[in-house]
Amino acid sequence: MNTPYHYLSPISDPADFFNRSSEITRITSRIAADRPQSVSIVGGPYMGKTSIINYLCHPDIQSQYLDKPDEYILLQIDLKKSAPTTPESFFSTVSATLKECTGDAMEATFDGFNNQVKKLMQTRHKIVLFMDDFGLVTQHNGFPLEFFSFMRSVANSNDVGYVTTSPVQLQKLCHTQDIGESPFFNIFTTVTLEPFKTKAARRLVEDPAQRTGRPLSDFTDWILELGGSSPYLLQLTAHFVYAAGANGIDRKTLEERVNKEARPFLEEMWNTHCSDTEREVLRQVYSDNPIERRYQFAAEALERRGYLQRRGEGYALDSQLISRFVQHQSDTSLWKRLLGR
């Protein structure tokens, strides 16, 4: 059944985009400056980074934040579709996007990109490159320091801006220390996507269903308990509740389905995005044990990413879905210790 909730793929229709108004304002104020400025959008997995890029690149939205949209060339560079491994392959992707946007390709070289920028500026155009998951570039050893120095020079000398996304600060995703310390990263303003506050989370759950004439008001609190502050878990949970509405809602059955669907996300959170220390902190919070002072930094990091929430002087797990997953991990760990494995 079709539902107004989107958890399987990034949002592409601006009408389905909710919240993030302060982040959008910060980003657009940089893009719309007299000379476009660069922005690094940082947020954890499934926090809405690609959805923001899609939103900003939509023609209807451009006309809202740009006084003269016709003077801008906004290029949405798809780095995930065919991850570039060299500057030449990167510029080839830029060329293909440029041709699709303007009908005019360029030579896939440093000089080709620089010349194209000059050409567009001669016709009073400003250029913004939207590069989702730019860490694919900074992490790849096919991109030398020269590439980043060049890109910085182009942005500083012309009406060019870059908007990137990454799960952490780009400097932490560089394949060499020299690149991580490059002045290239100094041109960026960082905008961090944080978990939703209670009001924003409630709106994400209630508004889409309300627009269809089938409100979920009676189930909002339950959905918030299950999904917590995670945009992904909230969308996922609301999707299943909405889809079940016509046939009656059995909460126990639905909770099992939601938990099963959320499992890959939670496993990625646990195995890829949490350190050993952070996993231990999650276990300790689940067991209602106080956090040792030496682990306080890890607890604060987990709070910023929406895995924990403040509760008085301590912490609680952010959602029932996370709590259930951590319980499973704790039980598994206990059995391994008992069996000596």
C-alpha positions in Angstrom: 0.0 0.0 0.0 1.2 3.5 -0.8 1.7 5.7 2.2 2.8 9.4 2.6 5.9 8.2 4.5 9.3 7.8 2.9 11.9 5.5 4.5 13.1 3.4 1.6 14.6 6.2 -0.4 15.5 9.9 -0.1 12.7 12.4 -0.5 12.4 13.9 -4.0 9.2 15.9 -3.9 9.5 19.1 -1.9 5.9 18.7 -0.7 7.0 15.6 1.3 9.9 17.4 2.9 9.4 18.3 6.6 11.4 20.3 9.2 15.0 21.3 8.9 13.9 25.0 8.3 16.8 26.5 10.3 19.4 24.3 8.4 17.8 25.2 5.1 18.0 28.9 6.0 21.7 28.6 6.9 22.5 26.7 3.7 20.5 28.9 1.3 21.9 32.1 2.8 25.4 30.9 1.8 24.4 29.8 -1.6 22.6 33.1 -2.3 25.4 35.3 -1.2 26.8 37.9 -3.7 29.4 35.2 -4.4 28.2 31.6 -3.7 29.8 30.2 -0.6 30.5 26.6 0.3 28.7 24.4 2.8 29.5 21.1 4.3 26.3 19.2 5.4 27.2 16.7 8.1 24.8 14.1 9.5 24.7 10.4 10.4 23.2 7.7 8.3 19.6 8.2 7.2 19.5 11.7 8.7 18.2 13.3 5.5 21.3 14.6 3.8 20.4 13.4 0.3 16.8 14.6 0.8 18.1 18.1 1.6 20.2 18.1 -1.6 17.1 17.0 -3.6 15.1 19.8 -2.0 17.6 22.5 -2.7 18.0 21.5 -6.3 14.3 21.4 -7.1 13.3 24.3 -9.4 10.3 25.3 -7.3 12.6 25.7 -4.3 15.4 27.5 -6.1 12.9 30.3 -7.0 12.2 30.7 -3.3 15.7 31.4 -2.1 17.4 32.8 -5.2 16.5 36.3 -6.3 17.5 35.6 -9.9 17.5 31.8 -10.3 18.3 32.1 -14.1 21.7 33.5 -13.2 22.6 30.2 -11.4 23.8 26.9 -12.7 23.1 24.4 -9.9 24.7 21.0 -10.7 23.6 18.0 -8.6 26.6 15.7 -9.0 25.8 12.0 -8.4 28.9 10.6 -6.8 27.2 7.4 -5.6 26.0 6.3 -9.0 29.6 5.9 -10.3 32.1 6.8 -7.6 35.0 8.7 -9.2 38.4 7.4 -8.6 40.5 10.1 -10.2 40.2 13.9 -10.9 39.5 13.0 -14.6 36.6 10.7 -13.7 35.3 13.4 -11.3 35.4 16.1 -14.0 33.8 13.6 -16.4 30.8 13.3 -14.1 30.6 17.1 -13.8 30.7 17.4 -17.6 27.9 14.9 -18.0 25.8 16.7 -15.4 26.6 20.1 -17.0 25.6 18.8 -20.4 22.3 17.5 -19.1 21.6 20.8 -17.4 22.8 23.3 -20.1 23.5 21.3 -23.2 27.2 22.2 -23.0 29.8 19.7 -22.0 33.4 20.4 -21.1 36.8 18.8 -21.2 37.2 16.4 -18.3 40.4 18.0 -17.0 41.5 20.7 -14.5 41.8 23.2 -17.3 38.5 22.1 -18.8 36.7 22.8 -15.5 38.4 26.1 -15.0 37.7 27.2 -18.6 34.0 26.2 -18.3 33.7 28.3 -15.1 35.2 31.3 -16.8 32.9 30.8 -19.7 29.8 30.7 -17.5 30.9 33.8 -15.6 31.3 35.7 -18.8 27.5 35.2 -19.3 26.9 36.3 -15.7 26.3 32.9 -14.3 27.1 31.6 -10.9 27.8 28.0 -10.3 27.0 25.7 -7.3 28.1 22.1 -7.3 26.0 19.9 -5.0 28.1 16.8 -4.2 26.3 14.2 -2.1 28.6 11.8 -0.2 31.8 13.8 -1.0 33.7 11.5 1.3 33.9 9.1 -1.6 36.3 11.6 -3.1 38.3 12.6 0.0 38.8 9.0 1.0 40.1 7.8 -2.3 43.8 7.7 -2.9 43.3 8.6 -6.6 42.7 12.2 -5.6 46.0 14.0 -4.7 46.4 17.1 -2.7 46.7 19.0 -6.0 43.0 18.3 -6.7 41.8 19.9 -3.5 44.1 22.9 -3.8 42.8 23.4 -7.3 39.1 23.2 -6.2 39.8 25.7 -3.5 41.5 28.1 -5.9 38.5 27.9 -8.3 36.0 28.7 -5.5 38.1 31.6 -4.2 38.7 33.2 -7.6 35.2 32.8 -9.2 31.5 32.8 -8.5 31.6 29.1 -7.5 30.3 27.3 -4.4 30.3 23.7 -3.3 27.7 22.0 -1.2 28.8 18.6 0.1 27.4 15.9 2.4 29.2 13.5 4.6 28.5 11.3 7.7 31.3 13.1 9.7 33.5 16.1 9.2 35.2 15.8 5.8 38.7 16.2 7.3 38.1 12.9 9.1 37.5 11.2 5.8 40.8 12.0 4.1 43.2 9.4 2.9 46.3 11.3 3.9 47.0 13.8 6.7 48.2 16.4 4.2 44.8 16.4 2.6 43.1 16.5 5.9 45.1 19.6 6.8 44.5 21.2 3.4 43.1 24.8 3.3 40.4 23.5 1.0 38.3 22.6 4.0 38.5 26.1 5.4 36.1 27.5 2.7 33.2 25.5 4.1 30.6 26.4 6.6 29.5 23.3 8.5 25.8 22.6 8.9 25.1 19.6 11.1 21.9 17.6 10.9 20.9 16.5 14.3 18.1 14.2 15.5 14.6 15.7 15.6 13.4 17.5 18.6 10.0 16.4 20.0 8.0 19.0 18.2 9.6 18.3 14.8 9.3 14.6 15.3 5.6 14.9 16.1 5.1 17.0 13.0 6.9 14.4 10.8 4.5 11.7 12.1 1.3 13.7 12.1 1.4 16.0 9.1 1.7 13.5 6.2 -1.2 11.4 7.3 -3.3 14.5 8.1 -2.9 15.7 4.6 -4.4 12.5 3.2 -7.4 12.7 5.5 -6.4 9.7 7.5 -4.7 11.2 10.6 -2.6 9.0 13.0 -3.4 11.1 16.0 -4.4 8.2 18.2 -1.1 6.5 17.5 1.4 9.4 17.4 2.7 8.9 21.0 3.2 5.2 20.3 5.1 5.9 17.1 7.3 8.4 18.9 8.1 5.9 21.6 9.1 3.3 19.0 11.0 5.7 16.6 12.4 8.2 19.0 14.2 11.2 17.4 15.4 9.3 14.3 13.8 10.6 11.0 14.3 7.2 9.5 12.8 5.1 12.3 9.9 7.6 12.6 9.1 7.4 8.9 9.5 3.6 8.9 7.2 3.1 11.9 4.6 5.6 10.7 4.6 3.9 7.3 3.6 0.5 8.8 1.0 2.0 11.1 -0.6 4.0 8.3 -0.6 1.0 5.9 -2.3 -1.2 8.6 -4.9 1.3 9.4 -7.5 0.0 6.9 -7.3 -3.5 8.3 -7.1 -2.6 12.0 -4.0 -2.1 14.0 -2.6 -4.9 16.1 0.2 -3.2 18.0 2.1 -6.3 18.9 2.1 -7.6 15.3 3.0 -4.2 14.0 5.8 -3.8 16.5 7.3 -7.1 15.3 7.1 -6.0 11.6 8.7 -2.7 12.4 11.4 -4.2 14.4 12.3 -6.6 11.6 12.3 -3.9 9.0 14.5 -1.6 11.2 17.0 -4.4 11.9 19.4 -3.6 9.0 19.5 0.1 10.0 20.2 -0.8 13.7 22.8 -3.3 12.7 24.6 -0.7 10.7 24.4 1.7 13.6 25.8 -0.9 15.9 28.5 -2.4 13.8 29.7 0.5 11.6 28.9 3.7 13.4 29.5 2.9 17.0 32.9 2.3 18.6 33.6 -0.5 21.2 33.3 2.1 23.9 30.0 3.5 22.6 28.5 0.0 22.3 29.5 -0.6 25.9 27.8 2.7 26.9 24.6 1.6 25.2 24.7 -1.7 27.0 25.2 0.1 30.4 22.4 2.5 29.7 20.1 -0.3 28.9 21.0 -2.0 32.2 20.4 1.2 34.1 24.0 1.4 35.2 25.6 4.9 35.7 28.0 6.0 33.1 31.6 6.2 34.3 33.2 9.6 34.0 35.8 8.3 31.5 32.9 7.3 29.2 31.0 10.6 29.4 32.4 11.8 26.1 31.0 8.6 24.4 27.6 9.1 26.0 27.5 12.7 24.7 28.5 11.6 21.2 25.7 9.1 21.2 23.2 11.7 22.4 24.2 14.1 19.5 23.6 11.2 17.1 20.2 10.4 18.5 21.0 7.1 20.1 20.7 8.3 23.7 18.6 11.1 25.3 19.1 12.9 28.6 17.0 11.7 31.5 17.6 13.7 34.7 21.3 13.2 35.7 21.7 10.3 33.4 20.7 8.8 30.0 18.0 6.6 28.5 18.0 4.9 25.1 16.3 7.1 22.6 13.6 4.7 21.4 12.0 1.3 22.0 13.4 0.0 18.7 17.0 0.9 19.8 16.3 -0.4 23.3 15.1 -3.8 21.9 18.1 -4.0 19.7 20.6 -3.2 22.5 18.8 -5.8 24.7 19.4 -8.4 22.0 23.1 -7.4 21.7 23.5 -7.5 25.5 21.9 -11.0 25.8 24.1 -12.2 22.9 27.2 -10.8 24.6 26.3 -12.4 27.9 25.9 -15.9 26.4 29.2 -15.5 24.6 30.9 -14.7 27.9 29.2 -17.6 29.6 30.2 -20.0 26.9 33.7 -18.6 26.7 33.4 -17.5 23.1 
